[in-house]
Amino acid sequence: MAKTVYVLNGPNLNLLGTRQPEIYGHSTLGDVEKLCRATAERHGLAIDFRQSNHEGEIVDWIQKAREQNAAGLVINAGAYTHTSVAILDALTTLEAPIVEVHISNIHARESFRRRSYISHVARGVICGFGIEGYALALAGLAAMMKDKA
């Protein structure tokens, strides 16, 4: 049975491909999911892929990942990255490794985007590689799991 990695996406990521393509590119969230599933399959992992515009729902999914003993979690919390102590608190309950992903380079953007609550608990942070950052995150998690085994 494949180990499951949760891939959680926050607000406005459902608009990928149409929202500010000069920053986020033309790929859709469906393209991100396809990339994640193909990458996970290459590493013998299963994916639970989700997106929500609601903070509480994301917290619920993090708690579900904990309850289900997820092998890892990839999160692009969108704007909640910079504001949500609730998501940070939920993430602190996970024993599985967490990788934070951002499509754009948040450090080259507005100053408020340079602060991440999630980085405090993430084993790795990937930003600025477009949607390929998700594939990098999954490959990194797979490597962490092999090192742990």
N, C-alpha and C positions, 0 to 999 in steps of 0.2 A: 504494500500500500504506500503510495507516494505521500511524502510529507507536504502539508499544506502551508502555503505562504499567503497571507492576506495582503492585498494591494488596495489601499484606501485612497480615495480622491475626494478633495473638498470642494468648496463652493466655486461655481463658474467653470469648472473643468468640463462640465457637460457641453460647454460652448466652444470647446477646442475646434479649431478649423475655421471658425467664423469670428471669434473674439480676438481682436488685435493680432492678426496673423503676422504682422511685422515683428512682434515680440515672441509669440507662441507657435508660429508656423501654421501650416495648412493641414496638418494631421488632425484627425478627429479622436475623440475618446475611444471610439470603436477601433481605430488603428492602434491606439495604446494598448487596448485589451488584447488584440491579436498578437502584438509584439510580446507582451508579457506571457501569454499562453505558449507561444513558440519557444521563448527563452526558457521558461519553466520546464517545458517538456524535454529540452536538451539537457537539463540538469536533473531530471527525474523528480521534479516537484509538481505539485498541484497548486492551482491558483484559486483564491476566492477574491474576485475583482468587484469593487463597489465604488459608487460615487454618490455623494449627497451634498446638498446645499445647507444642511441643518447640522449644527454643532452637536446636539444631543444624540442624533443618529450615529454620528461618527464615534462618539464616546461609547454608545451601545455596541458598535461593531468591534471596537478595541476590547471591550469586556468579553464579547463573544470569542474573539481570538484567544484571549486568556483562558476562557472556559474550555475551549476546544484544543488547548495545548498546541496552538499554531507553532510551526517551526521557525517562523520569522514574519516580519511585517515591513512592508514598503509603504510609505505614506507621503503623499503630496497633499498637504492640508490646505493648499491655496492660501487665502488671506488669513485663515485661522492660525497659520504658522506664527504670525506676528502678534496674535491677540489672545489665544486660547490657553488659559491656565487649566481649564477643564480637560482639554485634550492631553496636555502635558501630564496632569495627574493620572489620567487613565493609562497613559503609556508607561508610567512608572510602575504599574502593577504587572507588566509583562516580564517574563523571564527570557523570552525569545529575543533575538537580536532585531533591532529596528534600523532601517535605512531611510533617511529623509531624502526626498527627490524634489527638484524644481526644474521645470523646463527651461526657464530663463536663468541667467546669472543674477541672483537676487543681490549680490554684492556690488553690481554695476548699475543698480537702479536707485530708486528713491531711498532716502535714508531710513524711513520706517520699515522698509522691506529687509534691511540688513540684520534685524534682530529676529531670532528664531527661538521660540520656547522649546520646540521639538529637538533642536540640536543638543539640548542638555541631556537627553536620554538616548540619542541616536548613536549607534556604533559607527555610522558613516553618513556623510552628506554628499549628495551629488547634485550639482546645479550647472546650468549653462550648456548642456549637451542635447537640448531638445528632448524629444520623446525617447531617444536612445538612452537617456539617463535611467529609465526604468529597466532596460535590459542590463545596464551596468550594475544597478542595484541588485537585481536578481542573481546575477553572476557573483557578485560580492557576497550575498547571503549564502549561496551554494558553497562558496569557498570557506566561509566561516563555519558552516555545518560540517564540512569535511575535516577542518582543523579540530573541531570539537570532538569528532568521532574518533 
